[in-house]
């Protein structure tokens, strides 16, 4: 073999290794998109079926009773009040689905993360790729939910589209933290199911989703204060109907959600390095 051929082969090998190093996160995201295709039905139901069901049952059915009593919440109908909270809750639900069992599967049941790491793709890129894929799914879900809110007449404000970002931030804030926890699990002995039962469910019930947090006793309000869902819901309400709250509190909502999302992201990266390179 000539020196020229040897040099050409070496350059081709370097290029083949450089590409995954640069775009590895996107290769992982593509893998996750292909996996999502296997449960497209679930994604469709989460993106369309659930919003229609909840908006109709709560925003139209229950709202009829509430509005007939002459009660308004913040000067708006119950449908307008509850719809952004349902959007934020849908973001949390979708993020929980993607950052729990699929992550555990990648490390343990069907260790695809180990296989991916045998290539030039790094643990950081694996985490980044998973998060990118979830961001895409969450964005699709939030856009569909928002369009249905428009159909139901639940968005009186011109800035309502910003609720999509609020739902996305809420999903990432909770989801990346859940991902960091799931990444530490060596065996499934019901921990993820307990997260659903003892964290996600109470968070949904006590985050001002169905009525204002201030109506709870003070000893229960703290659940909302630390809940990504409450912060996301409040932001969505500010966007969709101009919910009145101090500007500093709106800034706190954003900072809390961004802070949790970044912290969970960084922690998940560190755990991935420790777990895949041991």
N, C-alpha and C positions, 0 to 999 in steps of 0.2 A: 504494500500500500504506500502510495506516495505521501510526501510530507504535506502537500496541498490537500489531499483527501483526508488525512488525519486532522489537519487544522479545521477543515470544513465540518467534519463530524463533531469535533470538540465544540465548535461554535454552535452547531445545531443542538447539542446536548445542553449547553449553557442556556440557550434560548428557551428550550423546553422546560428547564428548571426555573428560569426566571419568571416565566408567565404565571405559573401557579403562585409563586411568591408574591407577585403583584396583584393578581386577580383571584387569589384563592378563596376569598370570602364570597365572591360571586358564584364560584363553582359550587360551594356549599349551599348557597341560596337556591341555585338551580336544582340541586339534589332535593332540597326540601319542597320546592314547587312540584317536583315529580311525585314525591310522596303524598303531598296534599291532593293530587289528582285521584288518589285511591279512596279518599273520603270526600269527594266533591259534593256529594249529597248533604253531608253535615255542614259544609261551608255554605252551601246555598240556603239551607234551612236557617243557619245562624245569621246569614246576611239578609234574607228576605222573609222567610216564614216567621221567625221569632219576632221581628219588629212589627209585622202586621198583627200577629196574635196579641202582643202586649199593648200596642197602641190602641187596638180596638177594644180589648178587654178593660184596660185601665183608663186609657185616654178618652174613650168614647162611652163604654159601659158604665164604669164607676164615675166618670166625670159627669155623666148625666144626672146621677143622684146628688153628687156634691154641688154641682152648679144649680140644681133645682132648689136646693136649700138656701140659696142666696149667699153661699159662702165663697169668697175668693181668697186666693193666697197671693199676697203681694200685688193685688189688683189685677190679676190675670185669671183666666179659667184654669180648671184643674188639668185639662189636656195640655195647655201651654206650659204649666208648671212641671208636670211629670215627664213629658216627652224628652227633654234634654237629659234627665236623670236616667231614663231607659236607654238612651244612646250611650251614655257613659258606662252604664252597667253592661251593655253589650260588648263594649271594648274590653272591660275586665274579664268577661266570660271567655271571649275569643283568645285573649292572651293567656288565660289559665289553661285552656285546652292545648295550646301550642308549647307552652314553657314547662309543662309538667311531665306527662307520660312520654311524649316524643323525645324529650331531653334524656329522661331516664333510660329509654330504649337505646338511644345513641351511645350511652356509656355502658349499659349492662345487658339488657335482654338481647339486643342485636347490635353489638358494639361497632356500629358504622363509624363512629368518631375515631376509634382506634384504627380502622382501615383507612380512613381519610388521612389520618396523621402519618401513616406509613409513606405517604407521598410528600412532596415538599410543602404541603399546606400545614400551617402552624396551628397550635391550639387557639391562639387569638383569632385567627381567621375563621376557625370553625365556629366559635362563639359569635363573631361578627356576622357570619353568613346566616346563622340561625335567626339572629335578631333582624337582619335585613328582610328575610323571608316573612317573618311575623309582621314587620312594619307594612309590607305590601298587603298581606291579608287583612290586617286591621284597617288600613286605608280603604280598601274595597268595601269592607263591612260598614265602616263609618259613613262612607259616601252613600251607599245604598240606604242605610238607616235615615240619613239626613233627607234624601229624596222622598222617602216615605213620610217623613215628618212634614215636608212641604205639601204632599198630597193630602194629609190629614188637616192641614191648616194650622200646624202647631208652631210655626216660625214667623212671628209678626215683625221681627227685626231684620233689617237689611244686612246686619253683620252675623246672621245666623250660621253662615258657612264655617265660621271659626269654631263652632261646636265640634266639627270634625277633628280639628287639632286638639281640642280638649279631650275628646274620647281617645285619641291616639296617645296622648301624653299619659292619661290615666292607665291605659292598658300596658304601656311600657314601664311605668313606675312600679306597678304591681308585678308585671310579668318578669322583668329582669331580676327582681328580688326573689321571686319564686324559682327562676332558673338557677340562681346561685345556690338556693337551698337544695333543689332537686339534684344538682350536680354533685352534692356531697354524699348522696345516698348510695350505699353499697348493695342493699337489698330492699325490696318492697314488702314491708310488713304492715301496710295500711297507712303509711305516713302521708302520702299524697291525698288519699281519701279523707284523712283527718283535716288536711288543709282546706279541702272543699267544704267540709262540714262545720269546722270550728273557726274558720277565718273568712272564707268567701261568703258563706251564708249570713253570718252575723254582720259582716261589712255591708252587705246589701240591705239588710233590714234596719241598720242603725246609722246610716250615712245620709239621712235626709232625702232618701230616694223618693218616698211616697208622701211625705209631709215634712215641713221644716224641722231641721235639727233642734231648733230652739224649743219645740214642743216636747222634747224628751226631758226626763228628769236630769238634773245636772250630773248625777253620778253615771249616766249613760252617754252623755254628750261627748265624753272623751274618746269614745270609739270612733265617732265621726271625725274628730279633730285630727286623729292620726291615720285616717283612712284615705288612701289614694282616690277611692271612689267619691268621697265627699268633695275633695278638692277639684276633681274632674267635673263633677256635677255642678258645682258652683260656677266654674268657668263657663260651662256649657249654657247655664241659665243667663249669665251675663251676656253671652253672645246672642242667644236666641230671642230674648225678650227684654234685655236691658235690666236684669235683676239688680236692684239697688244695693250696693255694698261699697265700703270705702276702697279707694284705689289701692291703698297699701295692702288690703286683704287680698285683692285680686293678684297683686304681685307675689304675695306669700303663697297663694295656690300654685302659681307657675314655678316658683323657686322650689317648693316642696316636691312637686312632680318631677321636675328636671333633676333635682338632687337625688331622688330615689332611683330614677332611671339610670343615671350615670353611675351611682354607687353600685347598683345591682349589676350593671354591665362590667365595670372594672373588677368586681369581686368574682363574677362568673369567669372572666378571663384568667384570673389568678388560679382559681380552682381547676380550670381546664388544663393549665400548664402543669400543676401539681399532679393531676390525675393521669394525664396522657404521657408525661415524660418521666414517670417514676420508674 
